[in-house]
Amino acid sequence: MKLIIIDRKAWEQHCSDFADFVHRIEQLIGNPPVKDEWLDNEAVCRRLGISKRYRDMGKISYSMIGHKCYYKESDITELLNAKSE
């Protein structure tokens, strides 16, 4: 691992410059609406305590990109809420 040490004032200036850059970009493109976060198989399985095969049972909707499945966090939250009721 390589460590790089910089002065605190230089770091704070860098952070400030980056925040200004982000602000300018947001002004140019507008603030996009807040969207669902997507979770991969591993994250969903850990959160629900299930196996990867659970999605094959049709209980959870998902989107596939390449060979990887992604799930909407709101769908997982809904499923957890329904399970607890």
C-alpha angles and dihedrals in degrees: 000000000000119000123205118194121201134176116268092237091051090050092048090049090050091050091048092049091049092049089051090050092051090048091052091049091050090052091052097048101023124235109298116225117266108266135195116275115238123225127201126228094268095052093047094048091050092047095048098032092233139126124259090251092068092087090059088066090067095243096120127041116222144172123230123216113182104321095329128096123218129192131200111248090221090058090052091048090050091051092050092048092049091049092053094051 
